[in-house]
Amino acid sequence: MNFLINLIAIPLGFLMKIIYNLVGNYGISIILFTFVTRMILFPVSYKQQKNTARMQLLNPKLKKLQEKYKNDPNKMQMEQFQLYQDENINPYSSCLTSFIPLILLWGVLAVVYKPMTYILNYDSNIIEEAKSIVISLDADSEKTLTKNSMRQELIIMEKMLQNPEGFSAAVQDGEITLIQNETETAQKLNYINQNFVTEVTEFAKTFTLGSVKLSETPSTKPSENSSFFLFLIPIFSGLMQLVFTIYTQQMQKKRNPDMPSMGSMNAMLYMMPLFSVWLAFTVPAGVGFYWLCSSVFSFLQSMFLYAWFNDERVEKIGQAEREKAKNAKKRPSMMQKLMEQQEELMRQQEQQGVSGNRIRYSDSNGNTKISRAEMEEYNTAVIREARQRIAQKYGDLDEDSADSKNEKKKK
């Protein structure tokens, strides 16, 4: 799990470090960081919105197919596959892209919780040494650090900011001890020094947005020492997500008036902003501020894309994609192959009279039923035959057809 988090957090931390070195303030860095990541992901959002807009214009044709073949589900599915091929649309293309913001969030959480690791690039041994010094200066800190294992680096930064003189003195004493004890020279390489204290302390001072400390966790009962805006960050974040959700729903309804009302799904969409408000009260304010910035940029981006993909432009794109599908190379995409294999399978099953888990076929003795195992064996054979037909059609061989030819040669 740590490997996957590092895989995302290390490049994000590197990006954040570049931005931070330019502006010198963590709060402003989050705003610019969110903007840059949105720009990097813009091609994905553009493609997803284009596909969604085309699917919405395709809904009337899909509705006609559903009405025409409402009593023949297999035929309806075959016709839908054919329509997707003719329009050059992959109905599943937006499934993967919807997970990208969640994957990105894991990286952002790591960067916010562990700035000394991912932004300042300090080794874990050095951070552990800093932790031991914090505990030596304040015995009660050990319980706090143990209880809040994820926030340890933020707590260390806060303690250093509160008592920089004591921390510097402890570091100096430790360095003198190591110099006197030559047998511990190897440990000296991992031991923290005054440069570490200076850099972390200066960074902790800029871990703010105005008077708001982004390392603090917002509370529903703000204290006198905390800024009121710290309390408002989760509220503004939830409200912005709610505005974004309402806008998206209205635009989808406008583009597709016949869209069915999904009560439970809509309820879930409106519950998510409330959930994010609760969640933002349990994590450092830097995370909630990132959500707020992300929602604002997502809203502005959606406004632009909805205005860009108007009906006229989407129709032109559709014409170009249809021409592209007609003039496509002989070798199809994997999606087209899968669709055609499914279509071939359903066609052959329909010809053989498939019903449920049993199948009937005609022979010299009349209709005969076969078992479930025979049914599975039959389906496997049909799929293999369908693949061979597709391979012959496009002039290539898949593994099954190649194995089949090898067996024939042996015989």
SEVOTI-742591 format. One record per residue: x, y, z of N, C-alpha, C in turn; residue in one letter. Coordinates in steps of 0.1 Angstrom, whole numbers, padded with zeros to 4 digits, always signed. Example, Ala and Ser with C-alpha at 12.3 -4.5 7.8 and 13.67 -1.06 7.14 Angstrom:
<pts>
+0132-0057+0078+0123-0045+0078+0132-0033+0078A+0128-0022+0071+0137-0011+0071+0129+0000+0079S
</pts>
This chain:
<pts>
+0008-0012+0000+0000+0000+0000+0009+0013+0000M+0020+0012+0008+0029+0024+0009+0035+0026-0005N+0038+0015-0012+0044+0017-0025+0035+0024-0035F+0022+0021-0035+0012+0027-0043+0010+0042-0040L+0010+0045-0027+0009+0059-0022+0021+0067-0027I+0033+0061-0025+0045+0068-0029+0046+0070-0044N+0040+0060-0051+0040+0062-0066+0033+0074-0070L+0022+0078-0063+0014+0090-0066+0020+0102-0059I+0023+0100-0046+0027+0112-0037+0041+0118-0041A+0050+0109-0045+0064+0115-0048+0063+0125-0060I+0057+0122-0071+0057+0132-0082+0048+0144-0078P+0037+0142-0070+0029+0153-0066+0037+0162-0056L+0045+0155-0047+0053+0163-0038+0064+0171-0045G+0069+0165-0056+0079+0172-0064+0073+0184-0070F+0061+0183-0076+0054+0194-0082+0051+0205-0072L+0046+0201-0060+0043+0210-0050+0056+0218-0045M+0067+0211-0044+0080+0217-0040+0084+0228-0050K+0082+0225-0063+0086+0235-0073+0077+0247-0072I+0064+0245-0070+0055+0256-0069+0058+0264-0056I+0061+0257-0045+0063+0263-0032+0076+0272-0033Y+0086+0266-0040+0099+0274-0041+0097+0287-0049N+0087+0287-0057+0084+0299-0065+0076+0310-0057L+0067+0305-0049+0058+0315-0042+0061+0316-0028V+0067+0306-0021+0071+0307-0007+0059+0307+0003G+0047+0302-0001+0036+0301+0008+0028+0289+0005N+0025+0281+0015+0019+0268+0012+0004+0269+0008Y-0003+0279+0013-0017+0281+0009-0018+0285-0005G-0010+0294-0010-0010+0298-0024-0005+0287-0033I+0004+0279-0027+0009+0267-0035-0002+0257-0038S-0011+0255-0028-0022+0246-0030-0031+0251-0042I-0033+0264-0042-0042+0270-0053-0035+0267-0066I-0022+0271-0068-0015+0269-0080-0014+0254-0084L-0011+0246-0073-0010+0231-0075-0023+0225-0081F-0034+0230-0075-0047+0225-0080-0049+0229-0095T-0046+0241-0098-0047+0246-0112-0039+0238-0121F-0026+0236-0117-0017+0228-0126-0022+0214-0129V-0026+0207-0118-0031+0193-0119-0043+0193-0128T-0052+0203-0126-0064+0204-0135-0060+0205-0150R-0050+0213-0152-0046+0215-0166-0040+0202-0172M-0032+0195-0163-0026+0182-0167-0037+0172-0171I-0048+0172-0163-0059+0163-0165-0070+0168-0175L-0068+0180-0180-0078+0186-0189-0081+0177-0201F-0071+0172-0208-0074+0163-0219-0083+0151-0216P-0081+0146-0204-0090+0135-0199-0104+0140-0197V-0105+0152-0191-0119+0157-0188-0125+0161-0202S-0117+0166-0211-0123+0170-0224-0128+0158-0231Y-0121+0147-0231-0125+0135-0238-0138+0129-0231K-0138+0129-0218-0149+0124-0211-0162+0132-0214Q-0160+0146-0214-0172+0154-0216-0177+0153-0231Q-0167+0151-0240-0171+0149-0254-0179+0136-0256K-0174+0125-0249-0181+0112-0250-0195+0113-0244N-0196+0120-0232-0209+0122-0225-0219+0130-0234T-0214+0140-0241-0222+0148-0249-0227+0140-0261A-0219+0132-0267-0223+0124-0278-0233+0113-0274R-0231+0107-0262-0240+0097-0257-0254+0103-0255M-0254+0116-0250-0267+0123-0248-0274+0125-0261Q-0267+0129-0272-0274+0130-0285-0278+0117-0291L-0271+0106-0286-0274+0093-0291-0286+0087-0284L-0290+0092-0273-0301+0086-0265-0314+0084-0272N-0319+0094-0281-0331+0092-0289-0330+0079-0297P-0319+0076-0304-0317+0064-0312-0318+0052-0303K-0311+0053-0291-0311+0041-0282-0325+0038-0277L-0333+0049-0275-0346+0048-0270-0355+0041-0280K-0353+0044-0293-0361+0038-0304-0358+0023-0305K-0345+0020-0303-0341+0006-0303-0347-0002-0292L-0348+0004-0280-0354-0002-0268-0369-0005-0270Q-0375+0005-0277-0390+0003-0280-0392-0007-0291E-0383-0007-0301-0385-0016-0312-0382-0031-0308K-0372-0033-0299-0369-0047-0296-0371-0050-0281Y-0381-0044-0275-0384-0045-0261-0387-0060-0257K-0391-0068-0267-0394-0082-0264-0383-0091-0269N-0372-0085-0273-0361-0094-0278-0348-0087-0273D-0344-0090-0260-0333-0083-0254-0320-0086-0262P-0318-0098-0266-0306-0102-0274-0304-0093-0286N-0315-0092-0294-0315-0084-0306-0312-0070-0303K-0318-0065-0292-0316-0051-0288-0302-0048-0285M-0296-0057-0278-0282-0056-0274-0273-0056-0286Q-0276-0065-0296-0268-0065-0308-0269-0052-0316M-0281-0047-0317-0283-0034-0324-0276-0023-0317E-0276-0023-0304-0269-0012-0296-0254-0013-0299Q-0248-0025-0299-0234-0027-0302-0231-0021-0316F-0240-0024-0325-0238-0020-0339-0239-0005-0340Q-0248+0001-0333-0249+0016-0332-0237+0022-0327L-0231+0017-0316-0219+0022-0310-0207+0021-0320Y-0207+0010-0327-0196+0009-0337-0197+0019-0349Q-0210+0021-0353-0212+0030-0364-0209+0045-0360D-0212+0048-0347-0209+0061-0342-0195+0063-0337E-0187+0052-0336-0174+0052-0331-0174+0057-0317N-0182+0051-0308-0183+0055-0294-0180+0043-0286I-0172+0045-0275-0170+0035-0265-0178+0039-0253N-0189+0032-0250-0198+0036-0239-0191+0034-0225P-0180+0027-0225-0173+0025-0212-0161+0033-0210Y-0158+0043-0219-0146+0050-0218-0145+0059-0206S-0156+0064-0200-0156+0073-0189-0155+0066-0176S-0155+0053-0176-0155+0045-0163-0142+0047-0156C-0131+0045-0163-0118+0046-0157-0114+0060-0153L-0118+0070-0161-0114+0084-0158-0121+0089-0146T-0132+0084-0142-0140+0088-0130-0132+0085-0117S-0122+0076-0118-0115+0072-0106-0102+0081-0105F-0098+0088-0115-0086+0096-0115-0086+0106-0103I-0097+0114-0101-0097+0124-0090-0095+0117-0076P-0101+0105-0075-0099+0098-0062-0085+0093-0060L-0079+0088-0071-0065+0084-0070-0056+0096-0067I-0059+0108-0073-0051+0120-0071-0053+0124-0057L-0065+0122-0051-0067+0127-0037-0058+0119-0027L-0056+0106-0029-0047+0099-0021-0033+0105-0020W-0028+0109-0032-0015+0115-0033-0015+0129-0026G-0026+0137-0027-0027+0150-0020-0027+0148-0005V-0034+0138+0000-0035+0135+0014-0021+0132+0020L-0014+0124+0012+0000+0121+0017+0009+0133+0017A+0008+0142+0007+0016+0154+0006+0013+0163+0017V+0000+0165+0021-0004+0174+0031+0000+0168+0045V-0002+0155+0047+0001+0149+0060+0016+0148+0062Y+0024+0146+0052+0038+0144+0053+0046+0154+0045K+0046+0166+0048+0053+0176+0040+0068+0175+0041P+0073+0170+0053+0088+0169+0054+0093+0157+0046M+0085+0147+0043+0089+0136+0034+0088+0140+0020T+0076+0145+0015+0073+0146+0001+0077+0160-0005Y+0077+0170+0004+0081+0184-0001+0095+0188+0002I+0099+0186+0015+0112+0189+0019+0122+0177+0017L+0117+0166+0014+0125+0154+0010+0135+0149+0021N+0130+0149+0033+0139+0144+0044+0137+0129+0046Y+0148+0122+0049+0148+0108+0051+0140+0105+0064D+0135+0093+0064+0127+0088+0076+0135+0087+0088S+0148+0084+0087+0157+0084+0099+0158+0098+0106N+0159+0108+0097+0159+0122+0103+0146+0126+0109I+0135+0122+0103+0122+0125+0109+0120+0118+0123I+0125+0106+0124+0124+0098+0136+0133+0105+0147E+0145+0110+0143+0153+0117+0152+0146+0130+0157E+0139+0137+0148+0132+0149+0152+0121+0145+0162A+0114+0134+0159+0103+0129+0168+0109+0127+0182K+0120+0120+0183+0126+0117+0196+0130+0130+0204S+0134+0140+0197+0137+0153+0203+0125+0160+0208I+0114+0159+0200+0101+0165+0205+0097+0158+0218V+0098+0145+0218+0094+0138+0230+0103+0141+0242I+0116+0143+0240+0125+0146+0251+0122+0160+0256S+0117+0169+0248+0114+0183+0253+0100+0183+0259L+0091+0174+0255+0077+0174+0261+0073+0160+0262D+0073+0154+0273+0069+0140+0275+0055+0137+0271A+0046+0147+0272+0032+0145+0268+0030+0143+0253D+0040+0148+0246+0040+0147+0231+0040+0132+0226S+0046+0124+0234+0047+0110+0230+0033+0104+0228E+0024+0106+0237+0010+0101+0236+0003+0108+0224K+0005+0121+0222-0001+0127+0211+0004+0122+0198T+0017+0120+0196+0023+0114+0184+0018+0100+0181L+0017+0092+0192+0012+0078+0190-0003+0078+0186T-0011+0087+0192-0025+0087+0189-0028+0092+0175K-0020+0101+0170-0022+0107+0157-0010+0104+0148N-0009+0091+0145+0003+0086+0137+0004+0092+0123S-0008+0095+0117-0008+0101+0104-0003+0115+0104M-0005+0122+0115-0002+0137+0116+0011+0139+0123R+0020+0129+0124+0032+0131+0132+0041+0142+0126Q+0042+0143+0113+0051+0153+0108+0045+0167+0110E+0032+0168+0109+0026+0181+0112+0028+0185+0127L+0026+0176+0136+0028+0178+0150+0043+0182+0153I+0052+0175+0147+0066+0179+0148+0069+0193+0144I+0064+0197+0132+0065+0210+0127+0060+0220+0137M+0048+0218+0142+0041+0227+0152+0049+0228+0164E+0055+0217+0170+0063+0218+0182+0076+0225+0180K+0082+0223+0168+0094+0231+0164+0091+0246+0163M+0080+0249+0158+0076+0263+0157+0073+0270+0170L+0068+0262+0180+0065+0267+0193+0078+0269+0201Q+0088+0260+0199+0100+0260+0208+0112+0258+0199N+0115+0267+0190+0127+0266+0181+0140+0266+0189P+0141+0274+0200+0153+0275+0208+0157+0262+0214E+0146+0256+0221+0149+0243+0227+0152+0232+0218G+0146+0232+0206+0149+0222+0196+0163+0224+0191F+0167+0236+0188+0181+0239+0183+0191+0235+0194S+0189+0237+0207+0198+0233+0217+0199+0218+0218A+0188+0211+0216+0188+0197+0217+0196+0191+0205A+0195+0197+0194+0202+0193+0182+0217+0195+0184V+0221+0207+0189+0235+0210+0191+0241+0200+0201Q+0234+0197+0212+0239+0188+0222+0241+0174+0216D+0232+0170+0208+0233+0157+0201+0245+0157+0192G+0247+0167+0184+0259+0168+0175+0272+0167+0183E+0273+0174+0194+0285+0174+0202+0288+0160+0207I+0277+0153+0212+0278+0140+0217+0283+0130+0206T+0278+0132+0194+0282+0123+0183+0297+0125+0179L+0301+0138+0179+0315+0141+0175+0324+0135+0186I+0321+0136+0198+0329+0130+0209+0330+0115+0208Q+0319+0109+0204+0319+0094+0203+0321+0090+0189N+0334+0087+0185+0337+0084+0171+0331+0071+0167E+0327+0062+0176+0322+0049+0172+0308+0051+0166T+0302+0062+0167+0289+0065+0162+0289+0074+0150E+0300+0074+0143+0302+0082+0131+0291+0079+0120T+0288+0067+0119+0278+0063+0109+0264+0069+0112A+0261+0070+0125+0248+0076+0129+0248+0091+0125Q+0259+0097+0126+0260+0111+0123+0255+0115+0109K+0256+0106+0100+0251+0108+0086+0236+0110+0086L+0229+0103+0095+0215+0104+0095+0209+0114+0106N+0219+0120+0113+0214+0128+0124+0211+0142+0119Y+0201+0148+0125+0196+0161+0121+0206+0172+0125I+0206+0183+0118+0215+0194+0121+0207+0207+0122N+0215+0218+0124+0208+0231+0125+0201+0236+0112Q+0207+0231+0100+0200+0235+0088+0186+0229+0087N+0185+0217+0092+0172+0210+0093+0162+0219+0101F+0166+0223+0113+0158+0231+0122+0154+0244+0115V+0163+0250+0109+0160+0263+0102+0150+0261+0090T+0153+0251+0082+0144+0249+0070+0130+0245+0074E+0129+0236+0084+0115+0231+0088+0108+0242+0095V+0115+0250+0103+0108+0261+0110+0103+0272+0100T+0112+0275+0091+0107+0285+0081+0096+0280+0072E+0096+0267+0069+0085+0261+0061+0072+0261+0070F+0073+0258+0083+0061+0257+0091+0055+0271+0092A+0063+0282+0092+0057+0295+0093+0049+0299+0081K+0052+0293+0069+0045+0295+0057+0034+0285+0054T+0032+0276+0063+0021+0265+0062+0008+0272+0065F+0005+0283+0059-0007+0291+0063-0014+0296+0050T-0026+0301+0053-0033+0309+0043-0038+0321+0050L-0031+0332+0049-0034+0344+0058-0030+0341+0072G-0040+0341+0081-0038+0338+0095-0042+0324+0098S-0046+0316+0088-0051+0302+0090-0040+0293+0089V-0038+0284+0099-0028+0274+0099-0034+0261+0092K-0029+0258+0081-0034+0247+0073-0030+0233+0078L-0021+0233+0088-0018+0221+0095-0028+0217+0106S-0036+0226+0110-0046+0223+0121-0058+0216+0115E-0065+0209+0123-0077+0202+0119-0089+0211+0124T-0098+0215+0114-0109+0223+0118-0118+0216+0129P-0124+0224+0137-0133+0219+0147-0147+0226+0146S-0157+0218+0150-0171+0224+0150-0173+0234+0161T-0163+0234+0170-0164+0244+0181-0150+0252+0181K-0149+0262+0173-0136+0269+0172-0132+0275+0185P-0119+0273+0188-0114+0279+0201-0110+0294+0198S-0106+0301+0209-0102+0315+0207-0089+0316+0199E-0081+0305+0200-0068+0306+0193-0068+0303+0179N-0079+0297+0174-0080+0293+0160-0088+0303+0152S-0085+0304+0139-0092+0314+0131-0106+0309+0127S-0115+0318+0126-0129+0314+0123-0129+0309+0108F-0120+0313+0100-0120+0309+0086-0116+0294+0086F-0109+0289+0096-0105+0275+0096-0118+0267+0097L-0128+0272+0105-0141+0265+0106-0148+0266+0093F-0147+0277+0085-0154+0279+0073-0149+0271+0061L-0136+0266+0062-0131+0259+0050-0139+0247+0047I-0143+0238+0056-0151+0226+0053-0165+0230+0048P-0171+0241+0054-0184+0245+0049-0183+0250+0035I-0174+0259+0032-0173+0264+0018-0170+0253+0008F-0162+0243+0013-0158+0232+0004-0171+0224+0000S-0179+0221+0011-0192+0214+0008-0202+0222+0000G-0203+0235+0002-0212+0243-0006-0208+0244-0020L-0195+0245-0023-0190+0246-0036-0193+0232-0044M-0191+0221-0037-0194+0208-0043-0209+0207-0046Q-0217+0212-0037-0232+0212-0039-0235+0220-0051L-0230+0232-0053-0232+0241-0064-0228+0233-0077V-0217+0227-0077-0212+0220-0088-0221+0208-0092F-0226+0201-0082-0235+0190-0084-0248+0194-0090T-0254+0205-0085-0267+0211-0090-0265+0215-0104I-0254+0222-0107-0252+0227-0121-0250+0216-0131Y-0243+0205-0127-0241+0194-0136-0254+0187-0139T-0262+0185-0128-0275+0178-0130-0284+0187-0139Q-0284+0200-0138-0293+0208-0146-0289+0208-0161Q-0276+0208-0163-0271+0208-0177-0273+0195-0183M-0272+0184-0176-0275+0171-0182-0290+0169-0185Q-0298+0175-0176-0313+0174-0179-0316+0183-0191K-0309+0194-0192-0312+0203-0204-0308+0197-0217K-0296+0190-0217-0292+0183-0229-0300+0171-0232R-0305+0164-0222-0313+0152-0224-0326+0152-0215N-0336+0159-0220-0349+0161-0213-0355+0147-0210P-0353+0137-0218-0359+0124-0216-0351+0115-0206D-0341+0121-0200-0333+0113-0191-0341+0109-0179M-0341+0096-0176-0349+0091-0164-0345+0097-0151P-0354+0099-0142-0350+0104-0129-0345+0093-0120S-0332+0093-0116-0326+0083-0108-0326+0088-0094M-0337+0085-0086-0339+0090-0073-0328+0087-0063G-0325+0074-0062-0314+0070-0053-0301+0075-0057S-0298+0075-0070-0285+0081-0075-0284+0096-0072M-0294+0103-0075-0294+0117-0072-0293+0120-0057N-0299+0112-0049-0298+0114-0034-0284+0112-0030A-0277+0102-0036-0263+0100-0033-0254+0111-0037M-0257+0117-0049-0249+0129-0054-0250+0141-0044L-0262+0143-0039-0264+0154-0030-0259+0151-0016Y-0258+0138-0013-0252+0135+0001-0237+0136+0001M-0231+0135-0010-0216+0135-0011-0211+0149-0006M-0216+0160-0009-0211+0173-0003-0212+0173+0012P-0223+0167+0017-0224+0167+0032-0214+0158+0038L-0211+0147+0031-0201+0137+0036-0187+0144+0036F-0185+0152+0025-0172+0159+0024-0170+0169+0035S-0181+0176+0039-0180+0185+0050-0176+0178+0063V-0183+0167+0066-0179+0159+0078-0164+0154+0077W-0160+0150+0065-0147+0145+0064-0136+0156+0065L-0140+0168+0060-0130+0179+0061-0128+0184+0076A-0137+0180+0085-0136+0183+0099-0127+0173+0106F-0123+0163+0099-0114+0152+0105-0100+0152+0100T-0097+0160+0090-0084+0161+0084-0078+0175+0085V-0065+0176+0083-0059+0190+0083-0066+0199+0073P-0066+0212+0077-0073+0222+0068-0068+0222+0054A-0055+0219+0052-0049+0219+0039-0057+0210+0029G-0062+0198+0034-0069+0189+0026-0083+0195+0022V-0090+0201+0032-0103+0207+0029-0101+0219+0019G-0090+0227+0021-0087+0238+0012-0085+0233-0002F-0078+0222-0003-0075+0216-0017-0089+0212-0023Y-0098+0206-0015-0111+0202-0020-0119+0215-0025W-0118+0225-0017-0124+0238-0021-0119+0243-0034L-0106+0244-0036-0100+0248-0048-0103+0239-0060C-0103+0226-0057-0106+0216-0068-0121+0218-0073S-0130+0220-0063-0144+0222-0067-0146+0235-0075S-0139+0245-0071-0140+0258-0079-0135+0256-0093V-0123+0250-0095-0117+0248-0108-0126+0238-0116F-0131+0228-0110-0140+0218-0117-0153+0225-0122S-0158+0234-0114-0170+0241-0118-0167+0250-0130F-0156+0258-0129-0153+0267-0140-0150+0258-0153L-0143+0247-0151-0140+0239-0163-0152+0233-0169Q-0162+0228-0160-0174+0223-0166-0182+0233-0173S-0183+0246-0168-0190+0256-0175-0184+0258-0189M-0171+0258-0190-0164+0260-0203-0167+0248-0212F-0166+0236-0207-0168+0224-0216-0183+0223-0220L-0192+0226-0211-0207+0225-0215-0210+0236-0226Y-0203+0248-0225-0205+0258-0235-0198+0254-0248A-0187+0248-0247-0180+0244-0259-0187+0233-0267W-0191+0222-0259-0198+0211-0266-0213+0214-0267F-0217+0224-0275-0231+0226-0278-0236+0216-0288N-0249+0216-0291-0255+0206-0299-0249+0206-0313D-0246+0218-0319-0241+0220-0332-0227+0214-0333E-0219+0217-0323-0205+0212-0324-0204+0197-0322R-0213+0192-0313-0213+0178-0310-0218+0170-0323V-0227+0176-0330-0232+0169-0342-0221+0169-0353E-0213+0180-0354-0202+0180-0363-0191+0169-0359K-0189+0168-0346-0179+0158-0341-0184+0144-0344I-0198+0143-0343-0204+0130-0346-0202+0126-0360G-0204+0135-0369-0202+0133-0384-0188+0129-0387Q-0179+0136-0380-0164+0133-0383-0161+0119-0377A-0167+0115-0366-0164+0102-0360-0170+0091-0368E-0182+0094-0374-0189+0084-0383-0180+0081-0395R-0175+0092-0401-0166+0091-0413-0154+0083-0409E-0149+0086-0397-0137+0079-0392-0139+0064-0391K-0151+0061-0386-0155+0047-0384-0156+0040-0398A-0161+0047-0407-0162+0041-0421-0149+0039-0428K-0140+0049-0425-0127+0048-0432-0116+0042-0423N-0120+0036-0413-0111+0030-0403-0103+0019-0410A-0091+0016-0405-0083+0005-0410-0090-0008-0408K-0085-0018-0416-0091-0031-0415-0090-0037-0401K-0079-0035-0395-0077-0040-0381-0085-0032-0371R-0094-0037-0364-0103-0029-0355-0096-0028-0341P-0103-0020-0333-0098-0018-0319-0103-0031-0311S-0097-0032-0299-0101-0043-0290-0115-0043-0287M-0121-0030-0285-0135-0029-0281-0144-0034-0292M-0140-0031-0305-0148-0035-0316-0148-0050-0317Q-0136-0056-0315-0135-0071-0315-0144-0077-0305K-0144-0072-0293-0152-0077-0282-0167-0076-0285L-0171-0065-0291-0185-0063-0295-0189-0073-0305M-0180-0075-0315-0184-0084-0326-0184-0099-0321E-0175-0102-0312-0175-0115-0306-0188-0118-0298Q-0192-0108-0291-0205-0109-0283-0217-0110-0293Q-0216-0102-0303-0227-0102-0313-0228-0116-0320E-0216-0122-0324-0216-0135-0330-0221-0146-0320E-0217-0144-0308-0221-0154-0298-0236-0154-0296L-0242-0142-0295-0257-0141-0293-0264-0146-0306M-0258-0143-0318-0265-0148-0330-0265-0163-0331R-0254-0169-0328-0253-0184-0328-0262-0190-0318Q-0263-0184-0306-0271-0190-0295-0286-0188-0299Q-0289-0177-0306-0303-0175-0310-0307-0185-0321E-0297-0189-0330-0300-0199-0340-0302-0213-0334Q-0295-0215-0323-0296-0229-0317-0307-0229-0307Q-0314-0218-0304-0325-0219-0295-0322-0219-0280G-0312-0211-0276-0308-0211-0262-0319-0205-0253V-0321-0212-0241-0331-0207-0232-0326-0210-0218S-0323-0199-0210-0318-0201-0196-0305-0208-0196G-0304-0218-0187-0292-0226-0186-0293-0239-0194N-0303-0241-0202-0304-0253-0210-0306-0249-0225R-0303-0258-0234-0303-0254-0248-0309-0266-0256I-0317-0263-0266-0323-0273-0275-0317-0272-0289R-0314-0284-0295-0310-0284-0309-0316-0296-0316Y-0318-0295-0329-0325-0305-0336-0315-0316-0341S-0318-0328-0340-0311-0339-0346-0320-0350-0351D-0315-0361-0355-0324-0371-0361-0334-0377-0351S-0332-0375-0339-0342-0380-0329-0351-0369-0324N-0350-0357-0329-0359-0346-0325-0351-0337-0315G-0359-0329-0307-0353-0319-0297-0347-0327-0285N-0335-0323-0281-0328-0329-0270-0322-0319-0261T-0324-0321-0247-0318-0312-0237-0304-0316-0233K-0295-0306-0231-0282-0310-0226-0280-0304-0212I-0270-0308-0205-0267-0304-0191-0260-0291-0191S-0258-0285-0179-0252-0273-0177-0237-0274-0181R-0230-0285-0178-0216-0287-0182-0215-0287-0197A-0224-0294-0204-0224-0294-0219-0227-0280-0224E-0236-0273-0217-0239-0259-0221-0227-0250-0221M-0219-0251-0210-0207-0243-0209-0197-0247-0219E-0196-0260-0222-0186-0265-0232-0191-0260-0246E-0204-0259-0248-0209-0254-0261-0206-0239-0262Y-0208-0232-0251-0206-0217-0252-0191-0214-0254N-0182-0223-0248-0168-0221-0251-0164-0223-0265T-0170-0234-0271-0168-0236-0285-0173-0225-0294A-0185-0220-0290-0190-0209-0298-0182-0196-0298V-0177-0193-0286-0168-0182-0284-0155-0183-0292I-0149-0196-0292-0137-0198-0299-0140-0197-0314R-0151-0202-0319-0154-0201-0333-0157-0186-0337E-0163-0178-0328-0165-0164-0330-0152-0157-0332A-0142-0160-0323-0129-0154-0324-0122-0157-0337R-0123-0170-0341-0117-0174-0353-0123-0166-0365Q-0136-0164-0365-0143-0157-0376-0138-0143-0376R-0137-0136-0364-0132-0123-0364-0117-0122-0368I-0109-0132-0364-0095-0132-0369-0094-0134-0384A-0103-0142-0389-0102-0144-0404-0107-0131-0411Q-0117-0125-0405-0123-0113-0411-0112-0101-0412K-0104-0100-0401-0094-0089-0400-0080-0093-0404Y-0078-0106-0407-0065-0110-0412-0055-0112-0401G-0059-0115-0389-0050-0118-0378-0055-0130-0370D-0046-0135-0362-0050-0147-0354-0048-0144-0339L-0058-0148-0331-0057-0147-0317-0051-0160-0312D-0049-0161-0299-0043-0173-0293-0051-0186-0296E-0064-0185-0294-0072-0197-0296-0071-0202-0310D-0072-0193-0320-0072-0198-0334-0059-0203-0337S-0048-0197-0332-0034-0202-0335-0033-0216-0329A-0038-0218-0316-0037-0231-0310-0045-0242-0318D-0056-0237-0324-0064-0247-0332-0057-0251-0344S-0050-0241-0351-0043-0245-0363-0031-0254-0360K-0024-0252-0348-0013-0260-0345-0018-0274-0342N-0030-0276-0336-0035-0289-0333-0038-0296-0346E-0043-0289-0356-0047-0295-0369-0034-0300-0376K-0023-0292-0375-0010-0295-0381-0005-0308-0376K-0006-0309-0362-0002-0321-0355-0009-0334-0360K-0022-0332-0362-0030-0343-0366-0027-0347-0381K
</pts>
